[in-house]
Amino acid sequence: MNLRRKNQHVNKIKISDMVIYLFLALFSLTILFPFWNLFVKSISAADAGIVDALQMWPKKISSFNYKYVLTNRYIWSGYRETILRASVGTVLSVTVTAMGAYALSKKNLPNRNLWTTVVLIPMFFSGGMIPSYLWMVDLHLINNRLALILPGLVSSYNLIIMRNFFMAIPDSLEESAKIDGAGSIRIFFSIVIPISKAVLATVGLWVLVGHWNAWFDAMIYMRDADKLPLQVVLRRILLEGTQQMMDLNSTDTNHITPDTLKAATTFVCMLPIMCVYPFVQKYFVKGVIIGSLKG
Amino acid sequence: MKGKRFKTGALLNQYWKHKELFILLVPALVFYIIFCYIPMQGIVIAFKDYKLMQGIWGSKWVGLANFKELFSTPSFFEILKNTVWISFLRLVFGFPAPIILALILNEVKHARYKKVVQTISYLPHFLSWVILAGVFQQLLSPSSGPVNAILTKFGIGQIYFLGDPRWFVFTIITTGIWQGVGWGTVIYLAAIAGIDPQMYEAVMLDGAGRWKQMRYITLPCLVPTITIILILNTGGILNAGFDQIMNMYNEGVYKVGDIIDTYVYRRGLEGMQYSFSTAVNLFKNVIGLGFVILTNSIAKKMGDSSLW
């Protein structure tokens, strides 16, 4: 009797395990299926037509879409602009943020509370879209690549996370350098930076992915089509159906961009992130956890 | 007087003594002044009739005229209603989703399987809404999308998920959950990992199965985290998801899908009604700030982790 009950218990656990595994498998499929569908469309020949939208494999495989996308010069200029803003923007952001965070982490910084408040206020209140835009016009930064880097140079949230990290560094590490007569700037670059790689990598990756995915700033600040980053090029092709961006025959203005081409373009734009994110996700997870503990 | 001068002198001395430290702070301070505090001054145009030619300070003061216009515009109440409604639905349906997923993931004993599911679930978080909008355009397309193909097979007929005002909000909420649920689990899984294993051992001795363990140990231990995230989410009630909606809405669904931020963009930057839309934005920022301060002080009272 006792034994039988035990067995039942074991059986029950197995069934609940199966339900859980099955549920998670279905859930994963729900996440992946839209991308798979997109991929199938992107390698389908446009003229074969998608009669059965449920098909899991193209009727007629064609590399035409990808060839076409890769001849689109705006995709190339988009990649160039995105890589440019992401690399320069990330290096500048991390440097300025880390320097500021280090200064705020030190008790002997004069007016430390005042400067910390200066950094915190923008987390809760901002001028908003229009005043920022008009100020950028005044600064003559419209259609200037700096407009994509400077307005978001420092994020208070990142700065506070870095400051907390620096505050946890034991003073003893810096003492010996101080005795040797090194100033704060030298201590920061030669001692603090090398031991803070973890937090620098976390914040750096946040900023990098943020730059890669940013679209609104370029949409309102950039004018020249060949200065638009990838996301805005894609947005024009997908949502605004701009033919100029598709590089189709300019005479053929009524031509609607075929779904297969849109799919291939989307795929070309998402590929880098899709390949890289499984390897960098752990830094993002770490960052969320650090952020949630800051208290 | 003398005392004060002495004090300033001492302060200057302090700056001189720690000048290197201050130099490190200067680039960040310059950034904050130029790109945060100067644009804040630009808010005054909400109380002016801003003309591009006259500039911010040269334009005429109009007092509260822009706000009077705002409150007498019927469409303003419509977008306010849309904003709060979409945020509310996100809270009701989107907020519990990652908690449930985290609880389920926590039951997976096979570490590798868990890792794979987690990694897949994070994917949408790393992509922009421009790309996701492209993905959903294809998925939900009435003519060539698989979702409508299934619906047709079941005899339900085609649904214009992105173009029909009756379906748009549903689509926004669902795709929003799809995008955020995986990443949302991170914080809960971290909290679960912090639970003392001895607590589980204790109830296991009493013969508690996995359901009881979840019900009496995991869930109660998550309550503080859940409360704080719920409160903080409530603080953002006027942010209904600009990135997502800007990329997914269209003229046909403005009636239900237009939110404060998209309205400010269209009236302000497309319609060049700078003063009026700054007034709308200021209204949103002030109310939003009130909510954040209120919810944060509640969070502070309930636990030790708050924003400041």
Interface residues (C-beta under 8 A of the other chain):
Chain A: H9 K12 I13 S16 D17 I20 Y21 F23 L24 A25 F27 S28 T30 I31 L32 F33 P34 F35 N37 L38 K41 I50 D52 A53 L54 V96 T97 M99 G100 Y102 A103 L104 K106 N108 L109 P110 N111 W115 V118 V119 L120 I121 P122 M123 F124 F125 S126 G127 G128 M129 I130 P131 S132 Y133 L134 W135 D138 L150 P151 L153 V154 L159 G183 S184 I185 F188 V209 W212 N213 A214 W215 F216 I220 Q231 V232 L234 R235 L238 L239 D259 K262 A263 T265 T266 C269 M270 I273 M274 Y277 P278 Q281 F284 V285 V288 I289 S292 L293 K294 G295
Chain B: L11 Q14 Y15 K17 H18 E20 L21 F22 I23 L24 L25 P27 A28 L29 F31 Y32 I34 F35 C36 Y37 I38 P39 M40 Q41 G42 I43 I45 Y50 G55 I56 L101 I104 L105 E107 V108 K109 H110 Y113 V116 V117 T119 I120 S121 Y122 L123 P124 F126 L127 S128 V130 I131 A133 G134 V135 F136 Q137 Q138 L139 S141 S144 G145 P146 N148 A149 I150 K153 W178 G182 V186 I187 A190 G209 R210 W211 F242 D243 M246 N247 D261 V264 Y265 G268 L269 Y274 S277 T278 N281 L282 N285 L289 V292 I293 D304 S305 S306 L307 W308
